[in-house]
Amino acid sequence: MKVQGVMSLDFSISSVLAPMAEITDYPFRAIVRKFSNTLMVSEMISASGVFQRNQKTLFMLDLSPIDQPIGIQLFGHDAFIMASAAEEAEARGALFIDINMGCPVRKIVSDGNGSALMQDISLARKIVSAVCSRVKVPVSVKFRSGWNSENRNAVEFAKAMEGSGASFLTIHGRTRAQFYSGFSDWELIKEVKEGVRIPVIGNGDIHTPMEAVKRKQESGVDGVMIGRAILGCPWLMGQIEAAVIGKEIPKTPSIKEQEQIVLEHLSLMLDYYKYPKGLYLFRKHLCWYVSGKRDAGRFRQEVNSISDVNLLISSIKEFYNKAGINEGI
């Protein structure tokens, strides 16, 4: 499915990399882009921070040609500030603006942002209308099935967002109360798709290419969004992208190839954030990369205390060399 905006932008939403706070930064996106031309969404960015010209926030807003196609996700609850931040994001190359109305984290919700907006449809509509009136690129909204099991208003909410000018929608099939526990309700996602005329992306509980194809076919959604499943295996995005468009699924990289991916990711983090921040932020990615491999527990404990770049690189190489031997490579 293609989405067209006022500026006649044309992009596919068949597979989308989810926005994940403190994860889908530029280094991570650059690694994923090695395997996929899929649509991406930036990590969640504060509209208030953009509006106030906070340098750390504006740094997150910077895009590279390698990022494209990509949208910028903003969160906030003030319509004027959201619209102003959207203008800035558009000026910096965002292919579309995604409005976060689904984040369940307490510090976001307590300020009236994220999924809290699902409890105030009137304000949510005002925000979407304001953003749509200030930018020419498409505007999308990401939301959840509802606030809790007693208040699952996703279909009503979706119709309101469509009526306010949204070009497409993304629904995560869990309530805010669930956070990331339990299961994503794909029956409700299907109801949302059937309840609106604009494209819908489904999100939640997709871990493999075949699951992506099955979810897409059974729900009728126009595309699938992949989040936590990609942690530690950035090549999965390309595999899912191929599956949903009916192409041959690429092979999983060999252990030696995975080692090179890990080292390149570390290098990108150090270039982007500088030392020592880049090294410290990379540690969580390294833990995901080695998950499920032999001796991963001991390795995680070891590397989480390493602050020297060269020592960390040596430890990574040693770990993957042993992993290769164990797998007969």
Secondary structure as UniProt FT lines:
FT   STRAND          2..4
FT   TURN            6..7
FT   STRAND          10..12
FT   STRAND          15..17
FT   TURN            21..23
FT   HELIX           26..33
FT   TURN            34..35
FT   STRAND          39..41
FT   STRAND          45..46
FT   HELIX           47..51
FT   TURN            52..53
FT   HELIX           55..61
FT   HELIX           65..67
FT   STRAND          70..75
FT   HELIX           79..91
FT   TURN            92..93
FT   STRAND          97..101
FT   HELIX           106..109
FT   TURN            110..112
FT   HELIX           114..119
FT   HELIX           121..134
FT   STRAND          139..146
FT   TURN            149..150
FT   HELIX           154..163
FT   TURN            164..165
FT   STRAND          168..175
FT   TURN            176..180
FT   HELIX           186..195
FT   STRAND          200..203
FT   HELIX           209..219
FT   STRAND          223..226
FT   HELIX           228..230
FT   TURN            231..232
FT   TURN            234..235
FT   HELIX           236..244
FT   TURN            245..246
FT   HELIX           255..273
FT   TURN            275..276
FT   HELIX           277..290
FT   TURN            291..292
FT   TURN            294..295
FT   HELIX           296..303
FT   TURN            304..305
FT   HELIX           309..326
FT   TURN            327..328
//
